[in-house]
């Protein structure tokens, strides 16, 4: 299933994109697409059954804004330097263990919402990523378990970053990762059954129509399954939590000088195969 949330920011309602591309209203069936829903297999079964019988009404406003596909996200866990080619382009050593950092849940916006270039920013960068959405509480996932069983589904994520804030201003990466609007997510949450192999997905990103990133999750240093297992050793993952699993080569930071960092007026488009496409205009904060 392709689940999404539509409506004005803070007032989104649940919806489903059916096989013929029609948006279907879920608000008469479930309250929201959030951790509580994703943890409830009976609720997901009700949605599937209603979709199969054609009982879901079409949305009366197909041009409505698309919001983040998951509401009330608890935390956004991010994995840095998780593609071989991205580590190479930035001159970083391949990490022995996953590099873990956080984005605040309030950085998450809709897939087509405007992204704000922070004040005094000179190095705002793009990063297309595969996002994993947790569907079952994951705590100390063991080596003999299947970590993907804890996954509800997948989405496109844009891990926007300010490299000067991240790298040159001291401390952790958090200052360059948590600026307002720095995590567009969506358009859909695609349930796990529709993504049989998360290590076989292409990712692409364009800036002002020019292709910048063209990679595949097969290049990941740590697979989605290993990332879920690893993170669960250090923190509990709850339904509705999101993991951004890293970006392939092609970011502005890895380009020759002068590096083409983002400015107000730029337009970024990105997609992950089968998970949909995003488009954001950038403007000054």
N, C-alpha and C positions, 0 to 999 in steps of 0.2 A: 504494500500500500504506500501511497504518497500522501502523507499527512501534512497539513499546513495550517497557518493561522492568519486570518485576514481582518482588516479593519484599521482604524486609526490607532496610533501608538498608545498602548495602555488599555485599549478597548477591543483587542482582537478576539475573534470568535473562531472555533475550530472548523476545519474544512478538509475535504478530500479531493484529490485530483483523480478522476476516473480514467479508464483506459482510452476513452475517446477524447480526452482533454477537457472535459467539462468539470467545472468546480462544483462540488456538492457540499451542502450545508450540513455540518454535524452537530450544530448547537442544540437540536432537539433530542440528541442521543447522548452526548457527553458534554461536560462543562468546559473542558479545555484540553489541549494537548500539553501535558506536563508530566512530571515525575509520577504523580499519583495514577494517572491514566496508563502510563507505560508499564508500571508495575502490576497492573490489573489485566491479566490475560483474558478474563471474561469480557472486559470492556472492549478490548481489541477484537475479540471474536464477534461481538455484537456489531462492531463497525464493518467487519468483513462480510458478515451475513447480510446486513442492510445494503452494502454495496453490491453484493452478488444478486440480490433480488430486485435491484433498481428502486428501492424504497426511499432513497435519499433525494431531497429536493435540490434542484439547481440553485446556485446563488443568484440572487436577483440583481447583483451588480458585479459582473465579471471583471470590471476594470478596477475593482477595489484594491487598496494597498495590501501588499503581502508583508506580514511581519515575520519575526523570527519563528521558526516552526516549533519551538519548545518554549513554554512559558515557565516563569518562576524557576529559572536555572539556579541550582545551588552553587556550583563552582565550574569554572572553565580551567581545566588543566591543560598545559601546553608542553609539547615535546620539541626541543630545539635541536638543530643540526641532525635531523633524522633521515637525510637523503645523502647518498654518497656523492652525487654531483654537486649538491649545494655546499657540503663541507669542503669539497675541492675548490669551488669557485671563491669561497671566502677565505681560503688559506687555513682553515681550522683542521685540527687533527680529528680523525674519526673517534667519537667518544666510546669509551669502554662500557659505559652504562648510559641509559637514556638521560638526557639533560631535561630537567623538569622545572617549569616556572608556571606562574598563574596569570590569568587575566580576570579582573573582576567581572562578575555576571552583568553589571550594568554597562559594560562596553558593548554588549550584544545589541545589534539593531537589525532591521529587516534587510533583505538581500539587495534591495534597490534604493535604500535610504541614502541621503547625502552623508558623506564622510567629511569630518572637519579636520582641516590641517591645523595643528596646534599653533598657538602663538609662539613666535621665536623659533619655529621649526625650520630647519634647512635640509633635513634628511628623512622625510617621510617616505616609507618604502611599502611595497606590495608583497604579499605572500599568499598564493592559493594553497589551500590545505583540505585534506579529508578530515571531517569531524566525525567522531564517534559519540553516539548518545547512549548513555547507560540505561538499561531497563530492569536490572536486578541488582540488589545491594551486593557489592563485590568487596570482600574483606579477606586478605591473605589467600588469594586464589592459588591453589596448589599446582604443582607441575603435572599432576595426572588429571587435572580438569581442563575443559575446553573454555578458555577465556571468552571466546566469542558468544558463548551461551549467556553471558551477562550483558550483551549488547542489544539494545532495542532497535537501533538502525543507524543510518549514516546521513550526512548532510555536507553541503559545500560550506566552507568557512574561509573568510578572508582575514588573516592575521596581520592587520595593518600595524606597522612598526615605525617608530621614530629612532633612527640609528644613533644620532648624536646623544639623545636622552638615554638610550639603551646602553651604549658602549662607552661613551666619552665623559659621562657626567658622574662616574663613580657609583659604588653600591651595586645593587642587583640590576637585572634587566627591567624591573617593574616600571620604572619611570617611562621607558620607551614603548611599553606594551599596553598601558592602561589609560591612554588618552581617550576622551569622549568619542564614541562612535567607532572605536578601533576594532570591532569584531562583527562585521556583517555576517549573518548566518542564514542559510536557506538557499532556495525557496522552500524546499520540502524536507521533511524527515522521511526517508525511504526505509521501510522496515527491513530487518535483517534478511528475511526470506527472499527479497528481491536482489540481494547483493551476495551471491554465493561465494565470491572470492574477493575480499577487500584488497588483496595484493595484485589485482589485475585491472586497476582503474587508471585511466588517463586523466591528467590534470593540465589545464591550459589557462593562460591569463594574457590579456591584451591591454595595452595602455594607448589610448587615443587611436585604436584600430591596429596597432602594431603588436604582433605576437612577441611576448617577452618570456613566458614560461611554457614549456611543453614537455611534460614529464609523465612518469607512471609510478604508482605505488609499489611496483616491483623493485624500484630503486631504494626503498626504505631500508635503513640500517637495522632498525628494530620493527618487526611486523606489528600490525594492529593487535594481534593476539598477545604478543610479548609485551607490548606497551600496557595493555589492560592488566595483565598479570603483574608486571613490574610495579605499576603505580599502586595497585592494591596492597602491596607489601608495606607501603609508607602512609597510606591514608585510606579511609573508607570511601568507596565510590557509591553514590546513591542514585536511584532512578531519576533521570532528568539531568544529571551531571553531563558535561561535555568534555571530550578530550580532542584538542587540535593536534594532529599527528605529524606535523612538520611540513616543510615546503621543498619542492625540487629546485634545481638551478634556474637562474634567470632573474633574480632579484636585482634591484638597482644597486645595492651594495657590492654586488659581484661584477658590475660593469666597469669598463675602462673610464678614466677621467675624461671629461667631467661627467660624473655619475648622474643619471637622469632621474633624480628624486622627484617625487610628486609635488605639484603646485596647484593652487586654486585654479579651477577651470579644466583640469584633467578629468578624463573619463576612463574608468577601469572596468573591464568585463572579465569574468572568470567562470569556469565550469569544471565539473568533475563528471566523467562519463556516467550517464544514468541517473545522476543526482540533481540535474538542473543547472541553471545559469544565473549569475548575478550581474548587475550593472550599477555602478555608483558614480555620481559626479562628486568632485571634491571642491570644497570652498573653504575660505579662511574662517577660523573659529572667532 
